[in-house]
Amino acid sequence: MLNSVPRKLSGSYLRKLKEEQERMRLEKLKDKPASEERHVGAVSEGKLKSFTAVCQTCGASTKFTVNALGFATCSNCRAQAAYRIGVA
């Protein structure tokens, strides 16, 4: 019959495991180019992040921000535009 209590791992094994994890993390950081770290999300995909237009709700010419799903939001009144940007 198997015992249901998990075994405690030895200290030397845990030290080696942590060293290996740290080494793998450093290798990943070294392999990743610096330009890839700066461009994240919509910017690297070439999607529009913001634009200026006249809001149909408040009537002001304001900046609209576009979220990851393509919905545009007015910076003045926070109304959502009736259309989505960059969605086929």
C-alpha angles and dihedrals in degrees: 000000000000121000112239094210112098118237119250111244118233121254094240091053092050091049092051090046092053091047091051092048091050091049091051091048091052092049090053091051092047093050095049113089118234093238091058092058093056098048108063130161122340096004094062091046092054095243124152113258100181143356140176120248143141111274114229091209104049098018094228126130098239143151117274119205121209120215127210092273093054099254114143119217127195113240092211105050100008091235116155118237118244091239139051125237121229097002118129 
